[in-house]
């Protein structure tokens, strides 16, 4: 029986050690539904500029609206 030494022994030992390391990627769906909580508060202001004549007419004629 011949004994393996040197680089050949390192290659055999390295091959045996690396054969146990197999990368594994697993993609699985979650068991619970995904919930997204969006607490959003939206505020806005509308500014309307009117001509002086229109402003006076709106003040004097309240029956328009």
C-alpha positions as CSV (number, residue, x, y, z in Angstrom):
1,X,0.0,0.0,0.0
2,X,1.3,3.4,-1.0
3,X,0.9,6.4,1.4
4,X,-0.1,9.7,-0.1
5,X,1.9,12.7,1.0
6,X,2.5,16.3,0.1
7,X,0.2,18.2,-2.3
8,X,-1.8,15.1,-3.3
9,X,-2.7,14.5,0.4
10,X,-3.8,18.2,0.8
11,X,-5.9,17.9,-2.4
12,X,-7.7,14.7,-1.1
13,X,-8.3,16.2,2.3
14,X,-9.5,19.5,0.9
15,X,-11.8,17.7,-1.5
16,X,-13.3,15.6,1.3
17,X,-13.8,18.7,3.5
18,X,-15.4,20.8,0.8
19,X,-17.7,18.1,-0.4
20,X,-19.8,18.6,2.8
21,X,-20.2,22.3,2.1
22,X,-23.0,22.5,-0.5
23,X,-24.6,25.9,-0.8
24,X,-28.4,25.8,-0.5
25,X,-30.9,28.6,-1.4
26,X,-34.5,28.3,-0.3
27,X,-37.3,30.6,-1.2
28,X,-40.5,30.2,0.8
29,X,-43.7,32.2,1.2
30,X,-44.5,33.6,4.6
31,X,-47.1,31.7,6.7
32,X,-48.9,34.9,7.7
33,X,-50.2,37.6,5.3
34,X,-48.1,40.7,4.9
35,X,-49.7,43.7,6.4
36,X,-48.6,47.3,5.6
37,X,-49.7,49.9,8.1
38,X,-49.8,53.4,6.5
39,X,-50.7,56.1,9.0
40,X,-50.8,59.0,6.7
41,X,-52.4,62.3,7.4
42,X,-53.1,64.5,4.4
43,X,-53.9,68.2,4.8
44,X,-54.2,70.8,2.1
45,X,-55.3,74.3,1.8
46,X,-56.7,76.0,-1.3
47,X,-56.0,79.7,-1.8
48,X,-58.0,81.5,-4.4
49,X,-57.1,85.0,-5.5
50,X,-59.9,87.0,-7.0
51,X,-60.2,90.3,-8.6
52,X,-61.4,93.2,-6.4
53,X,-64.5,93.6,-8.5
54,X,-65.4,89.9,-8.1
55,X,-64.7,90.1,-4.3
56,X,-67.0,93.1,-3.9
57,X,-69.7,91.4,-5.9
58,X,-69.5,88.3,-3.7
59,X,-69.7,90.4,-0.6
60,X,-72.7,92.5,-1.8
61,X,-74.6,89.6,-3.5
62,X,-74.7,86.8,-0.9
63,X,-77.6,85.1,-2.8
64,X,-75.2,84.0,-5.6
65,X,-74.1,80.9,-3.6
